[in-house]
Amino acid sequence: MKYYITTPIYYPSGNWHIGHCYTTVICDALARFHRMQGEDVYFLTGTDEHGQKVEKEAAKKNVTPKGFVDPLVAELKDVWRLLDISYDRFIRTTDEDHVKCVQRIYQKLYDSGDIYKSEYAGYYCTPCESMWTVAQLKDGKCPDCGREVTLQKEESYFFRLSKYAPRILKLYGDNPEFLQPKSRVNEMVNNFIKPGLQDLCVSRTTVKWGVQLPFDKKHYAYVWIDALSNYISALGYLSEDDTLFRKYWAADLHLVGKEIVRFHAIIWPAILMALGLPLPRQVYGHGWLLIGGDKLSKSKQDAVKKDLTDPYELVKRYGADAVRYFLLREIPFGSDGEYTNERFLMRVNADLANDFGNLVSRTTAMISQYFGGVLPEQDADEGVDKELISLADGTFAKVKDAMARLNAPDALGAVFALVARANKYIDETAPWSLAKDESKRRRLGGVLYRLAECVRMTAVLLKPFLTRAPEIVLKGLSCDESAGFDTLTFGRLKAGTGIEKIAPLFPRIDVKKELAEVEKLVNAKKEAKKEEETNMPTEITIDDFAKVEIKVGEVIACERVEKSDKLLHETVKIGDEVRSVVSGIAKYYTPEEMVGKKVLVVTNLKPVKLRGVLSEGMILCAEDKDGNLALVSPEKPIASGGSVR
């Protein structure tokens, strides 16, 4: 069996936070789960790099759009590496194969009459890259993000989206599993389809950073056909080698945030219908990760005073498993969830440190202490033993059912019910008491065998969700670290196997102390950022620069300023004029070295007195990162009084 799963492709904004990680971590857990079931999985993620936003940001930084996005894409890939995201392909909409595929899709839709030329007048939201009608605006602003919109009018090509409204309604009726959760169906129908689907603007002439249309070189692909087509371009659709497309399409799951369900549940099916392609099995629009009651965004992240949301810092302090576990366990799937430092630490402490980590360390420590690190034999099962074994044998079915519903929190809930029951079993059987009575040694061995088996089965069950701890546990139990779900039968461990004593996997955190430390860290980072922004040079116009008068001068006399180690007093001839200038360069030049040098002088500064000496200008110097200074002089001989332009 095959399983094709996708995340949406991300806009490379930088400033990655834990909210960016949510969808991708869920998809990764699903991909790993299906691989462990023996399915042929293809997991796709990537970046959406074209459009006006990128074009404008690149222009601000005086770099090419590609030069702007390349380092941001590298940062995102680094985040995925930190979190052990096991994608099969990371696609970029700037990839050559994607660009060619998008051009072929446009040509095909144009040839079939599903794309036509007209003029568009609408309200454009640059951050969302979305056009809106007056009726769709909310209080005159973008209904998705609440930002200002601008009225734009230009020649455009349109996709006949309205033509497919009846088929999309029929899709929802005939296939209730296509769009989940069910509340999203009502949203699409009542907010978009029933009011009347408008044909979709799919090209721009004013934005050049994009895919050029093959049938009209003035026009460039507008975001949604370009972005959405990644799901098939990545598989080689309309290419010379479409092996992957024939193997994996249609997608089994497009997992997206609820804010982009409209594009995936209305526009994307319509495009596929127009292309004559099968539709995805399911689109799932999950909720948001909230902080302070709002969607976690860059602006909100900057406003938060105490919450650590940087995935780099979170993984550095607590490990990838802890971050993955919180995202997969804490947030009710399909609904919004909330992140705070305290919730994160409490969840890690309670489940990973106290429950799972404690079970592993106690079990392996007792086998080491009482049996020299050799797994004892299982004795005859008693009532309490049978209950534990029954739960262990039945847990995978519960996990499988939950994952079929895409419900990672329920799946992990089932695994940790087994962990809790095994910990309770320790209290019920009291191995430390059994160890005091030699006649009960066989019973002690049986208890520890059952605990070791529960630890093994738990580690296997956790492998789709946690990527580090399960391997450590399985290695400590002398088990194959690649063990799959086919090993989830109680009794697979063999007596006599060497068992290592495993140190605490997740050391318990002093929450109060850690919260204080994290708050200090966050505040320090914010102060550093403020200082950096304060020290950033202010952009000026050419007219501003024209106000600065810089002329070539020649130093004809120089002396140290009394009672100062830093200041030199230069007498500078500038054309027919002689000026007194004070400069803080005494650490780098002696008075003797200065005499005769050609220098550049800002001549229209307001005169000031420094240590009682009049300064009627400023000599220009260059400074490196180590604070070393060098005079700036004309490259070729220029007479004093010459102007700098």
C-alpha positions as CSV (number, residue, x, y, z in Angstrom):
1,M,0.0,0.0,0.0
2,K,1.1,3.6,-0.6
3,Y,0.5,6.7,1.6
4,Y,1.1,10.2,0.2
5,I,1.0,12.9,2.8
6,T,1.7,16.7,2.5
7,T,2.1,19.8,4.6
8,P,1.3,23.1,3.0
9,I,4.4,24.8,1.6
10,Y,5.6,27.6,3.9
11,Y,6.3,31.2,3.0
12,P,10.0,31.7,3.9
13,S,9.6,34.6,6.4
14,G,12.3,33.7,8.9
15,N,11.8,34.1,12.6
16,W,10.6,30.5,12.8
17,H,8.6,29.7,16.0
18,I,6.9,26.7,17.5
19,G,3.7,27.4,15.6
20,H,5.4,26.8,12.3
21,C,6.4,23.3,13.5
22,Y,2.9,22.0,14.5
23,T,1.6,20.8,11.1
24,T,5.0,19.4,10.0
25,V,5.5,17.4,13.2
26,I,2.0,15.9,12.9
27,C,2.7,14.9,9.3
28,D,6.0,13.4,10.3
29,A,4.4,11.3,13.0
30,L,1.8,10.1,10.5
31,A,4.5,9.3,7.9
32,R,6.6,7.4,10.4
33,F,3.5,5.5,11.6
34,H,2.5,4.4,8.1
35,R,6.1,3.4,7.3
36,M,6.1,1.2,10.4
37,Q,2.9,-0.4,9.1
38,G,4.9,-1.4,6.0
39,E,3.3,1.1,3.7
40,D,5.2,2.9,0.9
41,V,5.2,6.5,2.2
42,Y,5.9,9.7,0.3
43,F,6.1,12.8,2.6
44,L,6.3,16.2,1.0
45,T,6.9,19.6,2.4
46,G,8.6,22.8,1.1
47,T,8.5,26.5,0.6
48,D,6.3,29.0,-1.4
49,E,8.8,31.6,-2.7
50,H,7.2,33.7,-5.4
51,G,5.0,36.8,-5.2
52,Q,4.9,40.4,-4.2
53,K,5.9,40.0,-0.6
54,V,9.2,38.4,-1.5
55,E,9.8,40.9,-4.3
56,K,9.3,43.9,-2.0
57,E,11.3,42.5,0.9
58,A,14.2,41.7,-1.4
59,A,14.1,45.2,-2.9
60,K,14.3,46.7,0.6
61,K,17.4,44.6,1.3
62,N,18.9,45.4,-2.2
63,V,19.2,41.7,-3.0
64,T,17.6,39.5,-5.7
65,P,14.4,37.7,-4.6
66,K,16.2,34.3,-4.9
67,G,19.1,35.8,-2.8
68,F,16.5,36.9,-0.2
69,V,14.8,33.5,0.2
70,D,17.8,31.2,0.0
71,P,19.1,31.7,3.5
72,L,15.5,31.6,4.9
73,V,14.9,28.3,3.2
74,A,18.2,27.0,4.7
75,E,17.0,28.1,8.2
76,L,13.7,26.2,7.8
77,K,15.5,23.1,6.7
78,D,17.6,23.4,9.7
79,V,14.5,23.6,11.9
80,W,13.2,20.4,10.3
81,R,16.6,18.7,10.9
82,L,16.5,19.7,14.6
83,L,13.1,18.1,14.9
84,D,14.0,15.0,12.9
85,I,11.4,15.6,10.2
86,S,11.7,12.7,7.8
87,Y,10.4,14.2,4.5
88,D,11.0,12.5,1.2
89,R,11.2,15.8,-0.7
90,F,11.5,19.4,0.3
91,I,10.1,21.3,-2.8
92,R,10.7,24.9,-3.5
93,T,8.5,26.8,-6.0
94,T,11.8,28.1,-7.5
95,D,12.8,24.5,-8.4
96,E,13.3,24.1,-12.1
97,D,11.0,21.1,-12.4
98,H,8.2,22.9,-10.5
99,V,8.5,25.9,-12.7
100,K,8.2,23.8,-15.9
101,C,5.3,21.9,-14.5
102,V,3.4,25.1,-13.5
103,Q,3.9,26.5,-17.1
104,R,2.5,23.2,-18.6
105,I,-0.5,23.3,-16.2
106,Y,-1.3,26.9,-17.2
107,Q,-1.0,26.0,-20.9
108,K,-3.2,23.0,-20.5
109,L,-5.9,25.0,-18.6
110,Y,-5.6,27.8,-21.2
111,D,-6.0,25.4,-24.1
112,S,-9.1,23.8,-22.5
113,G,-10.7,27.3,-22.0
114,D,-10.5,27.1,-18.2
115,I,-8.2,30.1,-18.2
116,Y,-9.2,33.4,-20.0
117,K,-8.0,37.0,-20.2
118,S,-9.9,39.9,-18.6
119,E,-9.3,42.8,-16.3
120,Y,-9.3,42.5,-12.5
121,A,-10.3,45.1,-10.0
122,G,-10.1,44.0,-6.4
123,Y,-8.7,44.6,-3.0
124,Y,-5.3,43.0,-2.5
125,C,-3.8,41.9,0.8
126,T,0.0,41.7,0.3
127,P,0.8,39.5,3.4
128,C,-1.9,36.9,2.4
129,E,-1.4,37.4,-1.3
130,S,-5.1,37.3,-1.7
131,M,-7.6,39.4,-3.7
132,W,-11.0,40.2,-2.2
133,T,-14.2,41.8,-3.3
134,V,-15.8,44.6,-1.3
135,A,-18.4,42.2,0.1
136,Q,-15.7,39.9,1.4
137,L,-13.7,42.5,3.3
138,K,-14.2,42.7,7.0
139,D,-14.5,46.3,8.3
140,G,-12.7,47.3,5.1
141,K,-9.7,45.1,5.8
142,C,-8.5,41.6,4.8
143,P,-10.9,39.0,6.3
144,D,-8.1,36.5,6.9
145,C,-5.5,38.6,8.7
146,G,-7.2,41.9,9.4
147,R,-4.5,44.0,7.7
148,E,-5.0,46.9,5.3
149,V,-5.8,46.2,1.6
150,T,-5.2,48.2,-1.5
151,L,-7.4,48.6,-4.5
152,Q,-5.7,47.2,-7.6
153,K,-6.7,47.1,-11.2
154,E,-4.8,45.3,-14.0
155,E,-5.1,43.0,-17.0
156,S,-5.2,39.4,-15.7
157,Y,-5.9,35.8,-16.6
158,F,-8.7,34.1,-14.7
159,F,-9.5,30.5,-13.9
160,R,-13.2,29.6,-14.3
161,L,-13.6,28.7,-10.6
162,S,-17.3,29.5,-10.7
163,K,-17.8,26.7,-13.3
164,Y,-16.9,24.1,-10.7
165,A,-19.1,25.2,-7.8
166,P,-21.8,22.5,-8.4
167,R,-19.2,19.7,-8.6
168,I,-17.5,20.8,-5.4
169,L,-20.8,20.8,-3.6
170,K,-21.5,17.4,-4.9
171,L,-18.0,16.3,-3.8
172,Y,-18.8,17.4,-0.2
173,G,-22.1,15.5,-0.3
174,D,-20.9,12.3,-1.9
175,N,-17.7,12.1,0.0
176,P,-18.1,13.4,3.6
177,E,-14.6,12.3,4.5
178,F,-13.0,14.6,1.9
179,L,-13.0,17.7,4.1
180,Q,-12.5,17.3,7.9
181,P,-13.4,18.2,10.5
182,K,-17.0,18.6,9.5
183,S,-17.2,22.2,10.7
184,R,-14.9,23.2,7.8
185,V,-17.5,22.0,5.3
186,N,-20.1,24.4,6.7
187,E,-17.5,27.2,6.5
188,M,-16.8,26.5,2.8
189,V,-20.4,26.2,1.8
190,N,-21.9,29.1,3.7
191,N,-19.0,31.6,3.5
192,F,-17.8,31.0,-0.1
193,I,-19.8,28.6,-2.3
194,K,-23.4,29.7,-1.6
195,P,-22.7,33.5,-1.8
196,G,-21.3,32.6,-5.3
197,L,-17.8,31.6,-6.3
198,Q,-16.0,34.2,-8.3
199,D,-13.6,33.3,-11.1
200,L,-10.1,33.3,-9.8
201,C,-7.4,35.8,-10.8
202,V,-4.3,33.7,-11.7
203,S,-1.8,36.0,-13.2
204,R,-0.2,39.4,-12.6
205,T,1.7,41.8,-14.8
206,T,2.9,44.1,-12.0
207,V,4.8,41.4,-10.1
208,K,7.7,39.9,-12.0
209,W,8.9,37.5,-9.3
210,G,7.1,34.3,-10.4
211,V,6.5,31.8,-13.1
212,Q,6.2,33.4,-16.5
213,L,3.1,32.2,-18.4
214,P,4.1,30.3,-21.6
215,F,1.3,31.8,-23.7
216,D,1.7,35.5,-22.6
217,K,5.2,36.7,-21.6
218,K,3.8,39.8,-19.9
219,H,2.0,37.7,-17.3
220,Y,3.4,35.8,-14.3
221,A,1.6,33.1,-12.3
222,Y,-0.4,34.4,-9.4
223,V,0.3,32.5,-6.2
224,W,-2.4,29.8,-5.8
225,I,-2.0,27.8,-9.0
226,D,1.7,28.1,-8.6
227,A,1.7,27.1,-4.9
228,L,-0.9,24.4,-5.0
229,S,0.6,22.6,-8.0
230,N,3.6,21.6,-5.9
231,Y,1.7,18.6,-4.7
232,I,1.8,17.1,-8.3
233,S,4.9,18.9,-9.7
234,A,7.0,17.2,-6.9
235,L,5.9,13.8,-8.4
236,G,6.8,14.7,-11.9
237,Y,3.3,15.5,-13.3
238,L,3.6,16.4,-17.0
239,S,7.3,15.7,-17.0
240,E,9.3,13.2,-19.0
241,D,9.4,10.9,-16.0
242,D,6.1,10.8,-14.2
243,T,6.8,7.5,-12.4
244,L,6.3,9.0,-8.9
245,F,3.1,10.7,-10.1
246,R,1.6,7.4,-11.3
247,K,2.7,5.7,-8.2
248,Y,1.6,8.1,-5.5
249,W,-1.2,10.4,-6.8
250,A,-3.8,11.0,-5.6
251,A,-2.7,12.3,-2.2
252,D,-4.0,10.5,0.9
253,L,-3.9,13.6,3.0
254,H,-3.3,17.3,2.7
255,L,-2.9,18.5,6.3
256,V,-3.2,22.3,6.5
257,G,-4.0,25.0,9.0
258,K,-7.7,26.2,9.0
259,E,-6.8,29.6,7.6
260,I,-5.9,28.0,4.1
261,V,-8.7,25.4,4.0
262,R,-10.5,27.5,1.3
263,F,-7.6,27.1,-1.1
264,H,-7.2,23.4,-0.5
265,A,-10.9,22.5,-0.4
266,I,-12.3,24.7,-3.1
267,I,-9.6,26.1,-5.5
268,W,-7.4,23.0,-5.5
269,P,-10.2,20.5,-6.2
270,A,-11.4,22.7,-9.0
271,I,-8.0,22.9,-10.6
272,L,-7.7,19.1,-10.4
273,M,-11.2,18.7,-11.9
274,A,-10.2,21.0,-14.8
275,L,-7.0,19.0,-15.4
276,G,-9.0,15.7,-15.3
277,L,-7.0,14.4,-12.3
278,P,-8.2,12.3,-9.3
279,L,-8.9,14.3,-6.1
280,P,-7.0,13.9,-2.8
281,R,-8.6,11.4,-0.4
282,Q,-8.8,14.0,2.4
283,V,-8.1,17.6,3.3
284,Y,-7.8,18.2,7.0
285,G,-7.9,21.8,8.4
286,H,-6.5,21.7,11.9
287,G,-6.7,24.4,14.5
288,W,-4.1,27.0,15.5
289,L,-1.4,26.9,18.2
290,L,-2.4,30.0,20.3
291,I,-0.3,32.0,22.6
292,G,-2.0,34.6,24.9
293,G,-5.3,33.6,23.2
294,D,-4.2,34.6,19.7
295,K,-2.7,32.8,16.7
296,L,1.1,32.6,17.2
297,S,2.6,35.0,14.7
298,K,5.8,37.0,14.3
299,S,4.1,40.2,15.7
300,K,2.5,38.3,18.6
301,Q,5.8,36.5,19.3
302,D,7.6,39.9,19.6
303,A,4.9,41.1,22.0
304,V,5.1,38.2,24.4
305,K,7.3,38.9,27.4
306,K,8.0,35.5,28.9
307,D,7.2,32.6,26.5
308,L,10.0,30.8,24.7
309,T,8.8,29.9,21.2
310,D,12.0,29.6,19.3
311,P,12.4,26.0,18.2
312,Y,16.2,26.3,18.2
313,E,16.1,27.3,21.9
314,L,13.4,24.8,22.9
315,V,15.3,21.9,21.3
316,K,18.6,23.1,22.8
317,R,17.2,23.2,26.3
318,Y,14.8,20.3,26.3
319,G,15.5,18.1,23.3
320,A,13.6,17.3,20.1
321,D,11.5,14.6,21.8
322,A,10.1,17.0,24.3
323,V,9.1,19.5,21.7
324,R,7.6,16.9,19.4
325,Y,5.7,15.3,22.3
326,F,4.2,18.6,23.5
327,L,2.9,19.4,20.0
328,L,1.5,15.9,19.4
329,R,0.0,15.4,22.9
330,E,-1.1,18.7,24.3
331,I,-3.1,20.2,21.4
332,P,-6.6,18.8,20.8
333,F,-6.5,17.7,17.2
334,G,-8.8,19.8,15.0
335,S,-9.2,22.5,17.6
336,D,-7.0,25.3,18.7
337,G,-4.4,24.7,21.4
338,E,-2.4,27.0,23.6
339,Y,1.3,27.2,24.2
340,T,2.9,28.6,27.4
341,N,6.2,27.8,29.0
342,E,4.4,26.4,32.0
343,R,2.1,24.1,30.0
344,F,5.1,22.8,28.1
345,L,7.2,22.1,31.2
346,M,4.3,20.6,33.1
347,R,3.6,18.2,30.2
348,V,7.2,17.2,29.8
349,N,7.6,16.7,33.6
350,A,4.4,14.7,34.1
351,D,4.5,12.4,31.1
352,L,8.1,12.1,29.9
353,A,10.0,12.5,33.2
354,N,7.7,11.1,35.8
355,D,5.8,8.5,33.9
356,F,7.8,7.1,30.9
357,G,11.3,8.0,32.0
358,N,10.7,6.8,35.5
359,L,9.3,3.5,34.3
360,V,12.3,2.9,32.1
361,S,15.0,3.8,34.7
362,R,13.3,1.9,37.6
363,T,12.8,-1.2,35.5
364,T,16.3,-1.4,34.1
365,A,17.8,-0.4,37.5
366,M,16.0,-3.2,39.3
367,I,17.1,-5.8,36.7
368,S,20.6,-4.6,37.1
369,Q,20.5,-4.6,40.9
370,Y,18.6,-7.9,41.4
371,F,19.7,-10.0,38.4
372,G,23.1,-8.5,37.4
373,G,21.7,-6.9,34.2
374,V,20.3,-10.2,32.8
375,L,16.6,-10.5,32.0
376,P,15.0,-13.1,34.2
377,E,12.4,-15.6,33.1
378,Q,8.6,-15.0,33.2
379,D,6.8,-17.0,35.9
380,A,3.1,-18.1,35.9
381,D,0.8,-15.2,35.4
382,E,-1.4,-14.1,38.2
383,G,-4.5,-11.9,38.0
384,V,-2.7,-8.6,38.1
385,D,-0.2,-9.8,35.6
386,K,-2.9,-10.9,33.1
387,E,-4.5,-7.4,33.4
388,L,-1.2,-5.8,32.5
389,I,-0.5,-8.2,29.6
390,S,-4.0,-7.7,28.2
391,L,-3.6,-4.0,28.2
392,A,-0.1,-4.2,26.6
393,D,-1.4,-6.5,23.8
394,G,-4.4,-4.3,23.2
395,T,-2.7,-0.9,23.1
396,F,-1.6,-1.0,19.4
397,A,-5.2,-1.4,18.2
398,K,-6.1,1.7,20.1
399,V,-3.2,3.6,18.7
400,K,-4.0,2.4,15.2
401,D,-7.6,3.5,15.5
402,A,-6.6,7.0,16.8
403,M,-4.1,7.5,14.0
404,A,-6.7,6.4,11.4
405,R,-8.6,9.4,12.7
406,L,-5.4,11.5,12.6
407,N,-5.7,11.9,16.3
408,A,-2.2,11.9,17.7
409,P,-3.2,13.0,21.2
410,D,-5.5,10.0,21.5
411,A,-2.8,7.7,20.2
412,L,-0.4,9.0,22.8
413,G,-3.0,8.8,25.4
414,A,-3.4,5.1,24.8
415,V,0.4,4.6,25.0
416,F,0.7,6.5,28.2
417,A,-2.3,4.6,29.7
418,L,0.0,1.5,29.4
419,V,2.9,3.4,30.9
420,A,0.7,4.5,33.9
421,R,-0.6,0.9,34.3
422,A,3.0,-0.4,34.4
423,N,4.0,2.1,37.0
424,K,1.0,1.1,39.1
425,Y,2.0,-2.5,38.6
426,I,5.4,-1.7,40.2
427,D,3.5,-0.4,43.3
428,E,1.2,-3.4,43.4
429,T,3.9,-6.0,43.2
430,A,6.6,-4.1,45.2
431,P,9.7,-5.8,43.7
432,W,11.9,-4.3,46.5
433,S,9.9,-6.4,49.0
434,L,10.0,-9.5,46.9
435,A,13.8,-9.1,46.7
436,K,14.1,-9.5,50.4
437,D,12.7,-13.1,50.3
438,E,14.7,-15.6,48.4
439,S,11.7,-17.9,48.1
440,K,10.0,-15.2,46.0
441,R,12.9,-14.7,43.6
442,R,11.1,-16.5,40.8
443,R,8.1,-14.2,41.4
444,L,10.5,-11.2,41.4
445,G,11.9,-12.3,38.1
446,G,8.5,-12.6,36.5
447,V,7.5,-9.2,37.6
448,L,10.6,-7.6,36.2
449,Y,10.2,-9.6,32.9
450,R,6.7,-8.2,32.5
451,L,7.9,-4.7,33.2
452,A,10.7,-5.0,30.7
453,E,8.2,-6.2,28.1
454,C,6.0,-3.2,28.8
455,V,9.0,-0.9,28.4
456,R,9.9,-2.5,25.1
457,M,6.4,-2.4,23.7
458,T,6.0,1.2,24.8
459,A,9.3,2.2,23.1
460,V,8.1,0.6,19.8
461,L,4.7,2.3,20.1
462,L,6.4,5.7,20.7
463,K,8.7,5.5,17.6
464,P,6.4,7.5,15.3
465,F,6.2,10.3,17.8
466,L,9.5,10.5,19.6
467,T,12.7,10.0,17.5
468,R,15.5,9.7,20.2
469,A,14.3,8.1,23.4
470,P,12.8,4.9,21.9
471,E,16.1,4.0,20.2
472,I,18.0,4.5,23.5
473,V,15.4,2.2,25.3
474,L,15.5,-0.5,22.6
475,K,19.3,-0.5,22.6
476,G,19.4,-0.8,26.4
477,L,17.1,-3.8,26.1
478,S,19.3,-5.4,23.5
479,C,16.5,-5.1,20.9
480,D,16.6,-4.3,17.3
481,E,16.3,-0.5,17.2
482,S,14.4,-0.7,13.9
483,A,11.7,-3.0,15.5
484,G,8.3,-2.4,13.9
485,F,4.7,-2.9,14.9
486,D,4.9,-6.6,14.0
487,T,6.9,-7.1,17.3
488,L,4.0,-5.8,19.4
489,T,3.1,-9.2,21.0
490,F,3.8,-9.6,24.7
491,G,6.5,-12.2,25.4
492,R,9.0,-11.4,22.6
493,L,11.9,-10.6,24.9
494,K,14.0,-13.7,25.7
495,A,15.1,-14.5,29.2
496,G,18.9,-14.2,29.5
497,T,19.1,-11.1,27.4
498,G,21.5,-8.5,28.6
499,I,19.7,-5.4,30.0
500,E,21.6,-2.1,30.5
501,K,20.7,0.3,33.3
502,I,19.3,3.3,31.4
503,A,19.8,6.7,32.9
504,P,16.8,9.1,33.2
505,L,15.8,9.9,29.7
506,F,14.0,13.2,30.7
507,P,15.5,14.6,33.9
508,R,12.8,16.2,36.0
509,I,12.6,20.0,35.7
510,D,12.2,22.4,38.6
511,V,9.3,24.3,36.9
512,K,9.4,27.4,39.1
513,K,13.2,27.8,38.7
514,E,13.1,27.0,35.0
515,L,10.3,29.5,34.3
516,A,12.4,32.2,35.9
517,E,15.4,31.3,33.9
518,V,13.4,31.2,30.6
519,E,11.9,34.6,31.3
520,K,15.4,36.0,31.8
521,L,16.5,34.4,28.5
522,V,13.5,35.7,26.6
523,N,13.9,39.2,28.0
524,A,17.6,39.3,27.3
525,K,16.9,38.3,23.7
526,K,14.3,41.0,23.3
527,E,16.6,43.6,24.7
528,A,19.4,42.5,22.3
529,K,16.9,42.7,19.5
530,K,15.8,46.2,20.5
531,E,19.4,47.3,20.7
532,E,20.1,45.9,17.3
533,E,17.1,47.6,15.8
534,T,18.1,50.9,17.5
535,N,21.6,50.7,16.1
536,M,20.4,49.8,12.6
537,P,21.1,52.7,10.1
538,T,18.0,54.7,9.2
539,E,17.2,54.6,5.5
540,I,17.5,57.9,3.7
541,T,16.5,59.2,0.3
542,I,18.8,60.6,-2.3
543,D,17.5,64.0,-1.4
544,D,18.5,63.4,2.3
545,F,22.0,62.4,1.1
546,A,22.3,65.5,-1.1
547,K,22.0,67.7,2.0
548,V,25.4,66.4,3.2
549,E,28.3,68.5,1.9
550,I,31.6,66.6,1.7
551,K,34.7,68.2,0.3
552,V,38.4,67.2,-0.2
553,G,40.7,68.9,2.3
554,E,44.4,68.9,3.0
555,V,45.8,68.8,6.5
556,I,48.4,71.6,6.8
557,A,48.9,71.5,10.6
558,C,48.0,69.1,13.4
559,E,48.5,68.9,17.2
560,R,47.1,66.9,20.2
561,V,44.3,68.4,22.2
562,E,45.4,69.1,25.7
563,K,44.2,66.7,28.4
564,S,42.8,64.2,25.8
565,D,44.2,60.9,24.7
566,K,41.7,60.6,21.8
567,L,41.5,64.0,20.1
568,L,43.7,65.6,17.4
569,H,43.3,69.2,16.3
570,E,43.8,69.5,12.6
571,T,44.0,72.7,10.5
572,V,42.6,71.8,7.1
573,K,42.8,73.8,3.9
574,I,39.6,73.3,1.8
575,G,40.0,75.2,-1.4
576,D,40.5,78.8,-0.5
577,E,39.2,78.3,3.0
578,V,41.1,77.1,6.1
579,R,39.1,75.3,8.9
580,S,39.7,74.0,12.4
581,V,38.6,70.4,12.8
582,V,38.8,68.1,15.9
583,S,38.8,64.3,15.4
584,G,38.9,61.3,17.7
585,I,41.7,59.6,15.9
586,A,44.7,60.1,18.2
587,K,45.0,56.4,18.9
588,Y,45.5,55.6,15.2
589,Y,47.5,58.6,13.8
590,T,50.2,60.9,15.2
591,P,50.1,64.7,14.5
592,E,53.2,64.2,12.3
593,E,51.4,61.5,10.2
594,M,48.4,63.7,9.6
595,V,50.2,66.7,8.1
596,G,50.0,66.6,4.3
597,K,47.2,64.0,4.1
598,K,44.3,64.5,1.8
599,V,41.0,63.8,3.7
600,L,37.3,64.0,3.1
601,V,35.5,66.5,5.3
602,V,31.8,67.0,6.1
603,T,31.7,70.8,5.8
604,N,28.1,71.7,6.6
605,L,28.0,70.4,10.2
606,K,27.0,72.9,12.9
607,P,30.3,74.0,14.5
608,V,30.9,72.8,18.1
609,K,33.6,73.1,20.7
610,L,35.4,69.9,21.9
611,R,37.6,70.4,25.0
612,G,37.5,74.1,24.3
613,V,38.7,73.7,20.7
614,L,36.4,74.8,17.8
615,S,35.5,72.1,15.3
616,E,34.1,73.3,12.0
617,G,33.6,69.9,10.3
618,M,34.2,66.2,10.5
619,I,36.9,64.1,8.9
620,L,35.6,60.8,7.5
621,C,37.1,57.5,8.6
622,A,36.3,53.8,7.9
623,E,36.0,51.4,10.9
624,D,36.1,47.6,10.9
625,K,34.3,45.2,13.2
626,D,37.3,45.3,15.6
627,G,37.1,49.1,16.0
628,N,40.2,49.8,13.9
629,L,40.1,53.2,12.0
630,A,41.5,54.3,8.7
631,L,41.1,57.7,7.0
632,V,39.0,57.9,3.9
633,S,40.9,59.6,1.1
634,P,40.4,60.1,-2.7
635,E,41.8,57.2,-4.8
636,K,43.4,59.7,-7.2
637,P,44.9,63.1,-6.6
638,I,42.1,65.7,-6.3
639,A,42.8,69.3,-5.5
640,S,41.6,70.5,-2.0
641,G,38.1,71.9,-2.2
642,G,36.8,69.2,-4.6
643,S,33.3,68.0,-3.9
644,V,32.2,64.4,-3.2
645,R,29.2,63.3,-5.1
